[in-house]
Amino acid sequence: MKDIPVFDKDSGLLIASVPERGSVADVLVSTGNGLLKDMKNGSRIGTSSLLRVAQLRRARPDVKPEPIRGNVDTRIQKVERGEFDAVVLAEAGLVRLGLTGRISERLSIEDFMPAPGQGALAVVARRDDLEVIEMLKSIEHPPTRAEIEAERELVRILEGGCKVPVGALARARGNRIQIAASIFSMDGKVKLLAERSGHVLDAVVLAREMGEELLEKGAKRIEETWRTVYV
């Protein structure tokens, strides 16, 4: 889900079904199963996520986040070969691949807020294919749908106002939903946080309010710190 663009309403595609979400957490895969807090100064940690880079710099400013390419297996192999001291990955991906034995540490949500949609799957279909859309309702998970619609609304609002990596997490329980969102300066030192809770049917409205709150709190100023990355 986190790699699916926020579709324009005029698009011929839509997210037809959202199955039940897996883990939203980030995890560390490291040499010798070391924990993040115990890694040596200057340790090379592979991630191509700008959000994870900012949060790594906030948690451990003395380590070196470095870009990494390849699928999950390839990234883990790069740790095993000593090219990196660790990599940060989504726990849900490792679970689905049967690689949970390689997890050295589950990183706390408080320190590593996930990307919007992390842990969820998107089943995309043609907007006009009503038969397929109807069939896919059988694997729809309404609480997960409410969560990802809120998180994606945050992306829509913030990307319309500035270019910064957004961390977001909504949790639906019964008819209530809690939503948190963060954006960070490039060095991780500045963190803007917004939180809301309310009725699950109001999830998108709550998310929109949060996005506007983050813009009012200074998201545009934080964008300046990322400008060299996006140029």
C-alpha positions as CSV (number, residue, x, y, z in Angstrom):
1,M,0.0,0.0,0.0
2,K,2.7,2.5,0.9
3,D,4.0,2.4,-2.7
4,I,0.6,3.0,-4.3
5,P,0.2,6.7,-5.4
6,V,-2.7,8.7,-4.2
7,F,-4.9,8.3,-7.2
8,D,-6.6,11.3,-8.8
9,K,-10.4,11.0,-8.9
10,D,-10.2,11.0,-12.7
11,S,-7.9,8.0,-12.7
12,G,-9.3,4.8,-14.3
13,L,-8.0,2.8,-11.3
14,L,-9.0,2.5,-7.7
15,I,-8.1,0.5,-4.6
16,A,-10.8,-2.1,-4.9
17,S,-10.0,-4.0,-1.7
18,V,-7.9,-3.7,1.4
19,P,-7.2,-7.0,3.3
20,E,-6.4,-7.1,7.0
21,R,-3.3,-5.2,7.8
22,G,-0.1,-6.9,9.0
23,S,2.5,-5.4,11.3
24,V,3.2,-1.7,10.8
25,A,6.6,-1.7,12.6
26,D,10.0,-1.2,11.2
27,V,12.7,-3.7,12.1
28,L,16.5,-3.8,12.2
29,V,18.4,-6.7,10.6
30,S,22.0,-6.4,11.8
31,T,25.4,-8.1,12.0
32,G,25.4,-10.3,15.0
33,N,21.8,-9.5,15.9
34,G,23.0,-6.2,17.5
35,L,20.5,-3.7,18.7
36,L,20.4,-0.1,17.3
37,K,21.4,1.4,20.7
38,D,24.5,-0.9,20.8
39,M,25.8,-0.2,17.3
40,K,29.2,1.4,17.0
41,N,29.7,5.0,16.0
42,G,29.8,5.3,12.2
43,S,27.9,2.0,11.6
44,R,26.5,1.9,8.1
45,I,22.8,1.3,8.1
46,G,21.1,0.7,4.8
47,T,17.8,2.4,3.9
48,S,16.4,4.2,0.9
49,S,13.5,5.7,2.8
50,L,14.0,9.4,3.6
51,L,11.6,9.0,6.5
52,R,13.7,6.3,8.0
53,V,16.9,8.3,7.4
54,A,15.5,11.2,9.4
55,Q,14.4,9.0,12.3
56,L,17.7,7.2,12.3
57,R,19.5,10.5,12.6
58,R,17.2,11.5,15.4
59,A,17.7,8.3,17.3
60,R,21.4,7.7,16.6
61,P,23.0,10.8,15.0
62,D,26.4,9.1,15.1
63,V,25.5,6.3,12.7
64,K,25.6,6.6,8.9
65,P,22.3,6.0,7.0
66,E,23.2,5.0,3.4
67,P,21.1,4.3,0.3
68,I,20.6,0.6,-0.5
69,R,18.9,-1.1,-3.5
70,G,17.5,-4.5,-4.1
71,N,14.7,-6.7,-2.8
72,V,14.5,-7.9,0.8
73,D,16.7,-10.9,0.3
74,T,19.3,-8.9,-1.5
75,R,19.4,-6.3,1.3
76,I,19.8,-8.9,4.0
77,Q,22.6,-10.6,2.0
78,K,24.4,-7.2,1.9
79,V,24.4,-7.3,5.7
80,E,25.7,-10.9,5.7
81,R,28.5,-9.9,3.3
82,G,29.5,-7.0,5.5
83,E,28.6,-4.3,3.0
84,F,26.3,-2.8,5.7
85,D,26.2,-3.2,9.4
86,A,22.4,-3.2,9.4
87,V,19.4,-2.5,7.3
88,V,16.0,-1.1,8.3
89,L,13.0,-3.0,6.7
90,A,9.3,-3.3,7.2
91,E,8.4,-6.2,9.5
92,A,5.3,-7.1,7.4
93,G,7.5,-7.9,4.4
94,L,9.8,-10.2,6.4
95,V,6.7,-12.0,7.9
96,R,5.3,-12.6,4.5
97,L,8.6,-13.9,3.2
98,G,9.1,-16.2,6.2
99,L,12.2,-14.3,7.2
100,T,11.3,-13.3,10.8
101,G,14.3,-15.3,12.1
102,R,16.6,-12.6,10.6
103,I,15.0,-9.8,12.7
104,S,17.4,-8.4,15.2
105,E,15.1,-5.8,16.8
106,R,11.6,-4.4,16.3
107,L,12.0,-0.7,16.4
108,S,9.5,1.2,18.6
109,I,6.7,3.1,16.9
110,E,7.4,6.1,19.1
111,D,10.9,6.4,17.5
112,F,10.2,5.0,14.1
113,M,6.7,6.0,12.9
114,P,5.9,4.0,9.8
115,A,5.2,5.3,6.3
116,P,1.5,5.8,5.5
117,G,0.0,2.4,4.5
118,Q,2.9,0.3,5.8
119,G,1.9,-3.2,6.5
120,A,-1.3,-3.0,4.4
121,L,-1.9,-4.5,0.9
122,A,-3.7,-2.7,-1.9
123,V,-5.7,-4.7,-4.5
124,V,-6.0,-2.3,-7.4
125,A,-8.6,-2.7,-10.2
126,R,-10.1,-0.8,-13.1
127,R,-12.7,1.6,-11.9
128,D,-15.2,0.3,-14.5
129,D,-14.7,-3.4,-13.7
130,L,-17.7,-3.7,-11.4
131,E,-17.7,-7.5,-11.4
132,V,-14.1,-7.7,-10.2
133,I,-14.7,-5.0,-7.6
134,E,-17.7,-6.8,-6.2
135,M,-15.7,-10.1,-6.0
136,L,-12.9,-8.4,-4.1
137,K,-15.3,-7.2,-1.4
138,S,-14.9,-10.7,0.1
139,I,-11.4,-9.9,1.3
140,E,-12.0,-6.3,2.4
141,H,-11.2,-5.5,6.0
142,P,-13.1,-2.3,7.0
143,P,-10.9,-1.3,9.9
144,T,-7.8,-1.4,7.8
145,R,-9.6,0.5,5.0
146,A,-10.5,3.3,7.5
147,E,-6.8,3.4,8.7
148,I,-5.2,3.7,5.2
149,E,-7.8,6.2,3.9
150,A,-6.9,8.5,6.9
151,E,-3.1,8.0,6.4
152,R,-3.4,8.6,2.6
153,E,-5.4,11.8,3.2
154,L,-2.5,13.1,5.3
155,V,-0.2,12.4,2.3
156,R,-2.5,14.2,0.0
157,I,-2.8,17.3,2.1
158,L,0.9,17.5,3.0
159,E,2.3,16.7,-0.5
160,G,0.0,19.4,-1.8
161,G,1.6,21.9,0.6
162,C,5.2,20.8,0.9
163,K,7.6,18.0,0.1
164,V,8.7,16.3,3.3
165,P,8.7,12.6,4.3
166,V,5.6,11.9,6.3
167,G,5.2,9.3,9.1
168,A,1.6,8.3,9.8
169,L,-0.3,5.7,11.7
170,A,-4.0,5.2,12.2
171,R,-5.5,2.6,14.5
172,A,-9.2,1.7,14.2
173,R,-10.9,-0.1,17.1
174,G,-14.6,-0.6,16.9
175,N,-16.2,2.7,16.0
176,R,-13.2,4.7,17.2
177,I,-10.0,5.7,15.4
178,Q,-6.7,7.2,16.6
179,I,-4.4,8.9,14.2
180,A,-0.8,10.2,14.6
181,A,1.4,11.9,12.1
182,S,4.9,13.3,12.1
183,I,7.3,15.1,9.8
184,F,11.0,15.6,10.4
185,S,13.8,17.9,9.4
186,M,16.5,16.3,7.3
187,D,18.9,16.0,10.4
188,G,16.0,14.6,12.5
189,K,16.4,17.3,15.1
190,V,13.0,18.9,14.5
191,K,9.8,16.8,14.7
192,L,6.3,18.1,14.1
193,L,3.6,15.9,15.6
194,A,-0.2,16.0,15.2
195,E,-2.7,13.6,16.8
196,R,-6.5,13.1,16.7
197,S,-9.1,10.6,17.8
198,G,-12.7,10.3,16.9
199,H,-15.4,8.3,15.2
200,V,-14.1,6.0,12.5
201,L,-16.5,7.5,10.0
202,D,-14.7,10.9,10.5
203,A,-11.3,9.4,9.8
204,V,-10.6,11.3,6.6
205,V,-11.8,14.6,8.0
206,L,-9.6,14.2,11.1
207,A,-6.6,13.4,8.9
208,R,-7.3,16.5,6.8
209,E,-7.4,18.6,9.9
210,M,-4.1,17.1,11.0
211,G,-2.4,17.8,7.7
212,E,-3.5,21.4,7.9
213,E,-2.3,21.6,11.5
214,L,1.2,20.3,10.5
215,L,1.4,22.9,7.7
216,E,0.4,25.6,10.2
217,K,3.1,24.3,12.6
218,G,5.8,24.9,10.1
219,A,6.0,22.0,7.6
220,K,7.0,24.5,4.9
221,R,10.0,25.6,7.0
222,I,11.0,22.0,7.4
223,E,10.7,21.5,3.6
224,E,13.7,23.9,3.2
225,T,16.0,21.3,5.0
226,W,15.0,18.7,2.4
227,R,15.3,20.8,-0.7
228,T,18.7,19.5,-1.7
229,V,17.3,15.9,-1.6
230,Y,14.4,16.7,-4.0
231,V,16.3,18.9,-6.4
